[in-house]
Amino acid sequence: MKTFHTSAAQGDGYFLRVELLPEGLIKVNADDGYVVVLHSESGHSHVMDARYVEMYRLPEEIYECFLVVSQATALEHRREFDTHESIMFKPGTYRVRRQREYSPEGWRRAAD
């Protein structure tokens, strides 16, 4: 399992530790005991245990969110094959952004 201090990436997500949450955030509800941090196009989402993680979004924002981790917990990719290694998050606040990639048509959101 990977760990990190200030930033990490998994699939199409980029994670950056931050000091404070911005104002105006909306709490995102857990789904079956998990916070779905990133939805995968293949249907295998990146999730964290909702007992230790709260997720927030800015209004109208679908490609960026914030996580508040109260106890060390892992980000897991829910797929049995060709999966990403789990990443352990220490307690703290994190900004999550969708990565972008370049294609001949221009910049686009990275697909996982």
VENBELQUI-V158677 format. One line per field, one symbol per residue. ss: DSSP state (a for helix, b for strand, c for the rest). phi: phi as a letter, one per 20 degrees, with the letter a starting at -180 (. if undefined). burial: 1 if it has 16 or more other ideal C-beta (glycine too) atoms within 10 Angstrom, else 0. A space follows every 10 residues. Layout:
BEGIN
ss: ???
phi: ???
burial: ???
END
This chain:
BEGIN
ss: cbbcccbbbb ccbbbbbbcc ccccbbbbcc bccbbbbbcc cccccbbbbc ccbbbbbbcc cccbbbbbbc ccbbbbbccc ccccccbbbc cbbbbbbbcb bbbccbbbbc cc
phi: .ecbdcbbcb ledcdcfcec effnfdfdff clnceefcee fendfeccff fccddccfgm dddbbcddde bgbeedeebe cleeffcedf gqdcddcffd cecgepfbff dd
burial: 0000000111 1111101000 0000100101 0001111101 0001111111 0111111000 0000111110 0011111010 0001011010 0011110100 0000000000 01
END
